[in-house]
Amino acid sequence: MLTSLNTSLKCWGTSFSLIFFFLPLTSFVNAQNFPIKPIKILVPNAAGGAADITARTLAQKLSDSIGQQVIIENKPTAGGIAAAEQVAKSDPDGHTLLLISSGTAVSAALFKSLPFDTLKDFTPISKLAIFDLVVAVSENGRFKNITELISYAKSNPGKLNIGTPQIGTTQNLAAELFVFTAGISAQIIPFNGTPPVINALRGNNIDVMIDILGPLIPQIKGNLLRPLALMGDKRFSLLPDTPTLRELGGNFTQLSVASWNGLAAPSKTPKDVISKLNYEIQLILNSKDFITKLSDLNVTVQGSTSEQAYDLLNSEIKRWGTVIERSKIEKQ
């Protein structure tokens, strides 16, 4: 009887060992078979914008490379909260993804509470692209360069009017950061989107605007707007004569601000699935036709590792949290 029991226990022990031995292999095989159904990317922006076009261009390429349809679902709401919540609560199997952005970081810093934890409930897969921010004036405006603008603001505290899209957008907070870094006093006036800002600038109702460069290129090429400075790391190839703010030196030396986007999955998505998605995405981001497609939209392709994308999101939450607190912007 005891011999039989010992034999049974030994058999069970062998079975348990086999189970534990094969668990990592099972996970690996599942990742190799991924995806087993269509992938959905939730985009917290309206269709037709730069973020949406970036996501759709990536989706088409990704669909071709992984052999499953990749579907874009637009879900624009304040702060991108609805789309993020849906992804955070979805099955962590890599089949439901979220287009994250600098706006995701701003929302984490701006809202008193969210139905998810931005850093804990998502695993960033990769950075995808960056969008230059520009300081621009009307072509017939009083300022011919960025130095003139800053000098005027210092000599006339509170008289410079800076237009941006809504309070809490990356552009709006970038304006707050510009004012602080320049050491000037200015009025930052939020509008309901970019078109009203352009109209106000061309109508001489404001002195200057800060916004994403891409949508302003037609106005710049048409000699309606004049770019004074870019807020990122380097000059833009289509505007070789427009300096960066960093070139001013002083407090601007370390300034680098750009809008960006990336892709994320629910936090418990298997690491092997994240790695596979990252691998496929990097191949796409490095393809010449993808780079050309986005370059035509004035978007700069820029990939990353999953860890780098997480670090970016984390650092941006801290950066914009500091700007929001310093500017005394009321949390929503």
C-alpha positions as a Markdown table, in Angstrom:
| # | Residue | x | y | z |
|---|---|---|---|---|
| 1 | Met | 0.0 | 0.0 | 0.0 |
| 2 | Leu | 2.8 | 2.4 | 1.0 |
| 3 | Thr | 4.8 | 1.4 | -2.0 |
| 4 | Ser | 1.8 | 2.1 | -4.2 |
| 5 | Leu | 1.3 | 5.5 | -2.6 |
| 6 | Asn | 5.0 | 6.4 | -2.9 |
| 7 | Thr | 4.9 | 5.4 | -6.6 |
| 8 | Ser | 1.8 | 7.6 | -7.1 |
| 9 | Leu | 3.4 | 10.6 | -5.4 |
| 10 | Lys | 6.5 | 10.1 | -7.5 |
| 11 | Cys | 4.4 | 10.1 | -10.6 |
| 12 | Trp | 2.6 | 13.2 | -9.5 |
| 13 | Gly | 5.9 | 14.9 | -8.7 |
| 14 | Thr | 7.1 | 14.0 | -12.2 |
| 15 | Ser | 3.9 | 15.4 | -13.7 |
| 16 | Phe | 4.2 | 18.7 | -11.7 |
| 17 | Ser | 7.8 | 19.0 | -12.8 |
| 18 | Leu | 6.8 | 18.6 | -16.4 |
| 19 | Ile | 4.1 | 21.2 | -16.0 |
| 20 | Phe | 6.4 | 23.7 | -14.5 |
| 21 | Phe | 9.1 | 22.9 | -17.0 |
| 22 | Phe | 6.7 | 23.5 | -19.9 |
| 23 | Leu | 5.0 | 26.7 | -18.7 |
| 24 | Pro | 7.6 | 29.1 | -20.1 |
| 25 | Leu | 7.6 | 27.1 | -23.4 |
| 26 | Thr | 3.8 | 27.3 | -23.6 |
| 27 | Ser | 4.1 | 31.1 | -23.2 |
| 28 | Phe | 6.8 | 31.2 | -25.9 |
| 29 | Val | 4.7 | 29.2 | -28.3 |
| 30 | Asn | 1.7 | 31.4 | -27.8 |
| 31 | Ala | 3.8 | 34.4 | -28.5 |
| 32 | Gln | 5.1 | 32.7 | -31.7 |
| 33 | Asn | 1.5 | 32.1 | -32.8 |
| 34 | Phe | 0.5 | 35.7 | -32.0 |
| 35 | Pro | -1.8 | 37.2 | -33.3 |
| 36 | Ile | -4.6 | 34.7 | -33.5 |
| 37 | Lys | -7.3 | 37.2 | -34.4 |
| 38 | Pro | -7.5 | 40.8 | -35.7 |
| 39 | Ile | -5.7 | 43.5 | -33.7 |
| 40 | Lys | -7.5 | 46.7 | -32.8 |
| 41 | Ile | -5.7 | 50.0 | -32.2 |
| 42 | Leu | -7.8 | 52.6 | -30.3 |
| 43 | Val | -6.9 | 56.1 | -31.3 |
| 44 | Pro | -8.0 | 58.9 | -28.9 |
| 45 | Asn | -8.1 | 61.4 | -31.8 |
| 46 | Ala | -10.5 | 62.2 | -34.6 |
| 47 | Ala | -10.0 | 60.7 | -38.0 |
| 48 | Gly | -7.9 | 62.6 | -40.5 |
| 49 | Gly | -5.3 | 64.2 | -38.2 |
| 50 | Ala | -1.6 | 63.5 | -38.1 |
| 51 | Ala | -2.0 | 61.0 | -35.2 |
| 52 | Asp | -4.8 | 59.1 | -37.0 |
| 53 | Ile | -2.9 | 59.0 | -40.2 |
| 54 | Thr | 0.2 | 57.7 | -38.4 |
| 55 | Ala | -1.8 | 55.0 | -36.8 |
| 56 | Arg | -3.5 | 54.0 | -40.1 |
| 57 | Thr | -0.3 | 53.9 | -42.0 |
| 58 | Leu | 1.3 | 51.7 | -39.4 |
| 59 | Ala | -1.8 | 49.5 | -39.2 |
| 60 | Gln | -1.7 | 48.8 | -42.9 |
| 61 | Lys | 2.0 | 47.8 | -42.8 |
| 62 | Leu | 1.6 | 45.8 | -39.6 |
| 63 | Ser | -1.4 | 43.9 | -41.1 |
| 64 | Asp | 0.8 | 42.9 | -44.0 |
| 65 | Ser | 3.6 | 41.7 | -41.9 |
| 66 | Ile | 1.8 | 39.7 | -39.2 |
| 67 | Gly | -1.0 | 38.2 | -41.4 |
| 68 | Gln | -3.9 | 39.5 | -39.4 |
| 69 | Gln | -6.1 | 42.6 | -40.0 |
| 70 | Val | -5.2 | 45.6 | -37.9 |
| 71 | Ile | -8.3 | 47.8 | -37.3 |
| 72 | Ile | -8.2 | 51.5 | -36.3 |
| 73 | Glu | -11.0 | 52.6 | -34.0 |
| 74 | Asn | -11.2 | 56.4 | -33.4 |
| 75 | Lys | -12.5 | 57.3 | -29.9 |
| 76 | Pro | -11.9 | 61.1 | -29.4 |
| 77 | Thr | -12.8 | 62.3 | -25.9 |
| 78 | Ala | -11.4 | 64.9 | -23.5 |
| 79 | Gly | -7.9 | 63.8 | -22.5 |
| 80 | Gly | -8.2 | 60.5 | -24.4 |
| 81 | Ile | -9.6 | 58.9 | -21.3 |
| 82 | Ala | -12.3 | 56.8 | -22.9 |
| 83 | Ala | -10.0 | 55.0 | -25.3 |
| 84 | Ala | -7.3 | 54.5 | -22.6 |
| 85 | Glu | -9.9 | 53.1 | -20.2 |
| 86 | Gln | -11.2 | 50.6 | -22.8 |
| 87 | Val | -7.7 | 49.3 | -23.5 |
| 88 | Ala | -6.7 | 49.2 | -19.8 |
| 89 | Lys | -9.7 | 46.9 | -19.2 |
| 90 | Ser | -9.3 | 44.7 | -22.2 |
| 91 | Asp | -7.8 | 41.2 | -22.3 |
| 92 | Pro | -4.0 | 41.6 | -22.0 |
| 93 | Asp | -3.3 | 39.4 | -25.0 |
| 94 | Gly | -1.9 | 42.0 | -27.4 |
| 95 | His | -5.0 | 42.2 | -29.6 |
| 96 | Thr | -6.2 | 45.5 | -28.2 |
| 97 | Leu | -3.7 | 48.4 | -28.3 |
| 98 | Leu | -3.7 | 52.1 | -27.6 |
| 99 | Leu | -2.1 | 55.0 | -29.4 |
| 100 | Ile | -0.4 | 56.9 | -26.6 |
| 101 | Ser | 1.1 | 60.4 | -27.0 |
| 102 | Ser | 2.3 | 63.4 | -25.2 |
| 103 | Gly | -1.4 | 64.0 | -24.5 |
| 104 | Thr | -1.5 | 60.8 | -22.5 |
| 105 | Ala | 1.2 | 62.2 | -20.3 |
| 106 | Val | -0.5 | 65.5 | -19.9 |
| 107 | Ser | -3.8 | 63.8 | -18.9 |
| 108 | Ala | -2.0 | 61.8 | -16.2 |
| 109 | Ala | -0.7 | 65.1 | -14.8 |
| 110 | Leu | -3.8 | 67.3 | -15.4 |
| 111 | Phe | -6.7 | 65.2 | -14.2 |
| 112 | Lys | -7.3 | 64.7 | -10.4 |
| 113 | Ser | -8.3 | 61.1 | -11.0 |
| 114 | Leu | -8.5 | 58.7 | -13.9 |
| 115 | Pro | -10.2 | 55.3 | -14.2 |
| 116 | Phe | -6.7 | 53.8 | -14.7 |
| 117 | Asp | -3.1 | 54.3 | -13.7 |
| 118 | Thr | -1.2 | 55.5 | -16.7 |
| 119 | Leu | 2.1 | 54.0 | -15.7 |
| 120 | Lys | 0.8 | 50.8 | -14.0 |
| 121 | Asp | -2.0 | 49.8 | -16.4 |
| 122 | Phe | -0.1 | 50.0 | -19.7 |
| 123 | Thr | 3.0 | 48.6 | -21.2 |
| 124 | Pro | 4.4 | 50.9 | -23.9 |
| 125 | Ile | 5.5 | 49.0 | -26.9 |
| 126 | Ser | 7.4 | 51.6 | -28.9 |
| 127 | Lys | 7.6 | 55.2 | -29.7 |
| 128 | Leu | 6.4 | 55.9 | -33.3 |
| 129 | Ala | 6.9 | 59.5 | -34.3 |
| 130 | Ile | 7.5 | 63.0 | -33.1 |
| 131 | Phe | 5.8 | 66.3 | -34.2 |
| 132 | Asp | 7.8 | 69.5 | -34.1 |
| 133 | Leu | 6.3 | 72.5 | -32.2 |
| 134 | Val | 6.9 | 76.0 | -33.6 |
| 135 | Val | 6.8 | 79.6 | -32.4 |
| 136 | Ala | 5.2 | 81.5 | -35.3 |
| 137 | Val | 3.9 | 85.0 | -36.1 |
| 138 | Ser | 1.9 | 86.5 | -38.9 |
| 139 | Glu | 4.0 | 87.3 | -42.0 |
| 140 | Asn | 3.1 | 91.0 | -41.6 |
| 141 | Gly | 3.6 | 90.9 | -37.9 |
| 142 | Arg | 6.0 | 93.1 | -35.9 |
| 143 | Phe | 8.5 | 90.4 | -35.0 |
| 144 | Lys | 11.1 | 89.3 | -37.6 |
| 145 | Asn | 12.9 | 86.9 | -35.4 |
| 146 | Ile | 12.7 | 85.2 | -32.0 |
| 147 | Thr | 15.2 | 87.5 | -30.3 |
| 148 | Glu | 13.0 | 90.5 | -31.2 |
| 149 | Leu | 10.0 | 88.8 | -29.7 |
| 150 | Ile | 11.7 | 87.9 | -26.4 |
| 151 | Ser | 13.2 | 91.4 | -26.1 |
| 152 | Tyr | 9.8 | 93.0 | -26.6 |
| 153 | Ala | 8.3 | 90.8 | -24.0 |
| 154 | Lys | 11.0 | 91.7 | -21.5 |
| 155 | Ser | 10.5 | 95.4 | -22.1 |
| 156 | Asn | 6.7 | 95.2 | -22.0 |
| 157 | Pro | 5.8 | 92.8 | -19.2 |
| 158 | Gly | 2.3 | 91.2 | -19.7 |
| 159 | Lys | 1.7 | 92.7 | -23.1 |
| 160 | Leu | 2.7 | 89.8 | -25.4 |
| 161 | Asn | -0.3 | 87.6 | -26.3 |
| 162 | Ile | 0.5 | 84.0 | -27.2 |
| 163 | Gly | -2.3 | 81.9 | -28.8 |
| 164 | Thr | -2.5 | 78.1 | -28.4 |
| 165 | Pro | -5.1 | 75.4 | -28.7 |
| 166 | Gln | -7.1 | 74.4 | -25.6 |
| 167 | Ile | -5.8 | 74.6 | -22.0 |
| 168 | Gly | -4.0 | 71.4 | -21.1 |
| 169 | Thr | -2.9 | 70.5 | -24.6 |
| 170 | Thr | 0.8 | 69.9 | -25.3 |
| 171 | Gln | 0.9 | 73.1 | -27.2 |
| 172 | Asn | -0.7 | 75.1 | -24.4 |
| 173 | Leu | 1.7 | 73.7 | -21.8 |
| 174 | Ala | 4.7 | 74.2 | -24.2 |
| 175 | Ala | 3.7 | 77.9 | -24.3 |
| 176 | Glu | 3.8 | 78.0 | -20.5 |
| 177 | Leu | 7.2 | 76.4 | -20.6 |
| 178 | Phe | 8.4 | 78.9 | -23.2 |
| 179 | Val | 7.4 | 81.8 | -21.0 |
| 180 | Phe | 9.0 | 80.4 | -18.0 |
| 181 | Thr | 12.3 | 79.5 | -19.8 |
| 182 | Ala | 12.5 | 82.9 | -21.5 |
| 183 | Gly | 11.9 | 84.6 | -18.2 |
| 184 | Ile | 9.1 | 86.8 | -19.5 |
| 185 | Ser | 5.6 | 87.8 | -18.5 |
| 186 | Ala | 3.0 | 87.1 | -21.2 |
| 187 | Gln | -0.7 | 86.3 | -21.7 |
| 188 | Ile | -1.4 | 82.8 | -23.0 |
| 189 | Ile | -4.7 | 82.7 | -24.7 |
| 190 | Pro | -6.3 | 79.3 | -25.4 |
| 191 | Phe | -8.5 | 78.7 | -28.4 |
| 192 | Asn | -10.8 | 75.9 | -29.5 |
| 193 | Gly | -8.3 | 74.3 | -31.9 |
| 194 | Thr | -5.6 | 75.4 | -34.3 |
| 195 | Pro | -7.7 | 77.1 | -37.0 |
| 196 | Pro | -9.1 | 79.8 | -34.6 |
| 197 | Val | -5.5 | 80.4 | -33.4 |
| 198 | Ile | -4.4 | 81.0 | -37.0 |
| 199 | Asn | -7.3 | 83.3 | -37.7 |
| 200 | Ala | -6.6 | 85.3 | -34.5 |
| 201 | Leu | -2.9 | 85.6 | -35.4 |
| 202 | Arg | -3.6 | 86.7 | -39.0 |
| 203 | Gly | -6.2 | 89.2 | -37.7 |
| 204 | Asn | -3.6 | 90.7 | -35.4 |
| 205 | Asn | -5.7 | 89.8 | -32.3 |
| 206 | Ile | -2.7 | 87.9 | -30.8 |
| 207 | Asp | 1.0 | 88.5 | -31.3 |
| 208 | Val | 2.4 | 84.9 | -31.7 |
| 209 | Met | 1.2 | 81.3 | -31.6 |
| 210 | Ile | 2.7 | 78.0 | -30.5 |
| 211 | Asp | 1.4 | 74.9 | -32.2 |
| 212 | Ile | 2.4 | 71.7 | -34.0 |
| 213 | Leu | 4.4 | 72.6 | -37.1 |
| 214 | Gly | 2.7 | 70.1 | -39.6 |
| 215 | Pro | -0.7 | 71.8 | -39.9 |
| 216 | Leu | 1.0 | 75.2 | -40.3 |
| 217 | Ile | 3.2 | 74.3 | -43.2 |
| 218 | Pro | 0.7 | 75.3 | -45.9 |
| 219 | Gln | 0.3 | 78.7 | -44.2 |
| 220 | Ile | 4.1 | 79.1 | -44.0 |
| 221 | Lys | 4.6 | 78.1 | -47.6 |
| 222 | Gly | 1.9 | 80.5 | -48.6 |
| 223 | Asn | 3.7 | 83.3 | -46.9 |
| 224 | Leu | 0.9 | 83.9 | -44.4 |
| 225 | Leu | 2.8 | 82.8 | -41.3 |
| 226 | Arg | 6.5 | 83.2 | -40.4 |
| 227 | Pro | 8.1 | 80.5 | -38.2 |
| 228 | Leu | 10.5 | 82.2 | -35.6 |
| 229 | Ala | 11.8 | 79.1 | -33.8 |
| 230 | Leu | 11.3 | 75.4 | -33.3 |
| 231 | Met | 11.1 | 73.9 | -29.9 |
| 232 | Gly | 12.8 | 70.6 | -30.6 |
| 233 | Asp | 16.4 | 69.3 | -30.8 |
| 234 | Lys | 17.2 | 70.3 | -34.4 |
| 235 | Arg | 16.2 | 72.3 | -37.4 |
| 236 | Phe | 13.6 | 71.0 | -39.8 |
| 237 | Ser | 14.7 | 70.1 | -43.3 |
| 238 | Leu | 11.9 | 72.0 | -45.0 |
| 239 | Leu | 12.7 | 75.1 | -43.0 |
| 240 | Pro | 16.5 | 75.2 | -42.8 |
| 241 | Asp | 16.6 | 78.9 | -41.9 |
| 242 | Thr | 14.3 | 78.5 | -38.8 |
| 243 | Pro | 16.5 | 78.1 | -35.7 |
| 244 | Thr | 15.7 | 76.0 | -32.6 |
| 245 | Leu | 15.2 | 77.8 | -29.3 |
| 246 | Arg | 18.2 | 75.8 | -28.0 |
| 247 | Glu | 20.4 | 77.8 | -30.4 |
| 248 | Leu | 19.6 | 80.9 | -28.3 |
| 249 | Gly | 21.7 | 79.4 | -25.5 |
| 250 | Gly | 21.2 | 80.4 | -21.9 |
| 251 | Asn | 18.2 | 78.9 | -20.2 |
| 252 | Phe | 17.1 | 77.5 | -23.6 |
| 253 | Thr | 20.2 | 75.3 | -24.0 |
| 254 | Gln | 18.5 | 72.2 | -22.5 |
| 255 | Leu | 15.0 | 72.9 | -23.8 |
| 256 | Ser | 13.6 | 70.2 | -26.0 |
| 257 | Val | 9.8 | 70.0 | -26.5 |
| 258 | Ala | 7.9 | 68.0 | -29.1 |
| 259 | Ser | 4.6 | 66.3 | -29.4 |
| 260 | Trp | 5.0 | 62.5 | -29.9 |
| 261 | Asn | 3.0 | 59.3 | -30.1 |
| 262 | Gly | 3.6 | 55.6 | -29.6 |
| 263 | Leu | 1.8 | 52.3 | -29.0 |
| 264 | Ala | 0.9 | 50.6 | -25.8 |
| 265 | Ala | -0.8 | 47.4 | -24.6 |
| 266 | Pro | -2.5 | 46.5 | -21.3 |
| 267 | Ser | 0.1 | 46.0 | -18.6 |
| 268 | Lys | -0.2 | 42.2 | -18.1 |
| 269 | Thr | 0.4 | 41.5 | -21.8 |
| 270 | Pro | 3.1 | 38.8 | -22.0 |
| 271 | Lys | 6.6 | 40.1 | -22.5 |
| 272 | Asp | 7.1 | 37.9 | -25.5 |
| 273 | Val | 4.1 | 39.4 | -27.2 |
| 274 | Ile | 5.4 | 42.9 | -26.5 |
| 275 | Ser | 8.8 | 41.9 | -27.9 |
| 276 | Lys | 7.2 | 40.5 | -31.0 |
| 277 | Leu | 5.1 | 43.6 | -31.6 |
| 278 | Asn | 8.1 | 45.8 | -31.0 |
| 279 | Tyr | 10.2 | 43.8 | -33.5 |
| 280 | Glu | 7.6 | 44.1 | -36.2 |
| 281 | Ile | 7.0 | 47.8 | -35.6 |
| 282 | Gln | 10.8 | 48.6 | -35.8 |
| 283 | Leu | 10.9 | 46.9 | -39.2 |
| 284 | Ile | 8.1 | 49.1 | -40.4 |
| 285 | Leu | 9.5 | 52.3 | -38.9 |
| 286 | Asn | 12.8 | 51.7 | -40.6 |
| 287 | Ser | 11.2 | 51.1 | -44.0 |
| 288 | Lys | 11.9 | 53.8 | -46.6 |
| 289 | Asp | 8.3 | 54.0 | -47.8 |
| 290 | Phe | 6.9 | 54.4 | -44.3 |
| 291 | Ile | 9.4 | 57.2 | -43.5 |
| 292 | Thr | 8.6 | 58.9 | -46.8 |
| 293 | Lys | 4.8 | 58.6 | -46.3 |
| 294 | Leu | 5.1 | 60.3 | -42.9 |
| 295 | Ser | 7.7 | 62.8 | -44.0 |
| 296 | Asp | 5.2 | 64.1 | -46.5 |
| 297 | Leu | 2.9 | 64.9 | -43.5 |
| 298 | Asn | 5.8 | 66.7 | -41.8 |
| 299 | Val | 6.0 | 63.9 | -39.2 |
| 300 | Thr | 9.4 | 62.5 | -38.1 |
| 301 | Val | 9.5 | 58.7 | -37.6 |
| 302 | Gln | 11.3 | 57.7 | -34.4 |
| 303 | Gly | 11.0 | 54.2 | -32.8 |
| 304 | Ser | 12.3 | 52.9 | -29.5 |
| 305 | Thr | 12.5 | 49.9 | -27.2 |
| 306 | Ser | 9.6 | 49.2 | -24.9 |
| 307 | Glu | 11.7 | 50.4 | -22.0 |
| 308 | Gln | 12.6 | 53.7 | -23.7 |
| 309 | Ala | 8.9 | 54.3 | -24.5 |
| 310 | Tyr | 8.1 | 53.8 | -20.8 |
| 311 | Asp | 10.9 | 56.1 | -19.7 |
| 312 | Leu | 9.6 | 58.8 | -22.1 |
| 313 | Leu | 6.0 | 58.5 | -20.8 |
| 314 | Asn | 7.2 | 58.6 | -17.2 |
| 315 | Ser | 9.5 | 61.7 | -17.8 |
| 316 | Glu | 6.8 | 63.5 | -19.7 |
| 317 | Ile | 4.3 | 63.0 | -16.9 |
| 318 | Lys | 6.8 | 64.5 | -14.4 |
| 319 | Arg | 7.7 | 67.4 | -16.8 |
| 320 | Trp | 4.1 | 68.5 | -17.5 |
| 321 | Gly | 3.1 | 67.9 | -13.9 |
| 322 | Thr | 5.7 | 70.5 | -12.9 |
| 323 | Val | 4.6 | 72.9 | -15.6 |
| 324 | Ile | 0.9 | 72.6 | -14.6 |
| 325 | Glu | 1.8 | 73.1 | -10.9 |
| 326 | Arg | 4.1 | 76.1 | -11.6 |
| 327 | Ser | 1.6 | 77.7 | -13.9 |
| 328 | Lys | -1.2 | 77.2 | -11.4 |
| 329 | Ile | -3.4 | 75.5 | -14.0 |
| 330 | Glu | -6.4 | 74.0 | -12.2 |
| 331 | Lys | -6.6 | 70.3 | -12.3 |
| 332 | Gln | -9.7 | 68.8 | -13.9 |
